[in-house]
């Protein structure tokens, strides 16, 4: 079963992570590097990616059929998506275990099963 793991943070978290990356350029996945390497070795890692600085975020929506682009994030947003990863695991319980471990690096993690990955529960 495949799950997407969505990690959220604040601007302060983002700034701290960016500083960490500067100090540890050899770590591909930053503070979660050792955790990601363990998933790669176990064969459960599918993909992970960090997102660019949230100040570059834009939202696009259609209004009366016309695309409208708005800069973001919005002032009222205290948290935003900072990173995501996809794992392929044997069970829901294992996915929860991985998400809990990710919380050590990211704080809060949203976990969602991916549809139509061909796996049976």
Number of C-alpha atoms within 10 A of each C-alpha: 20 23 21 21 22 21 23 20 18 15 16 10 15 19 12 11 18 14 12 14 16 11 11 13 10 10 14 14 18 21 17 16 14 13 16 20 14 12 17 14 9 10 12 20 18 15 13 16 12 13 13 11 12 16 11 10 13 12 11 11 11 9 8 7 7 9 11 11 11 12 11 13 16 13 6 6 10 11 15 16 15 21 18 18 17 20 24 21 19 14 12 14 10 15 23 16 11 19 22 16 15 20 15 13 16 21 13 16 24 14 19 13 16 15 10 9 11 9 11 7 7
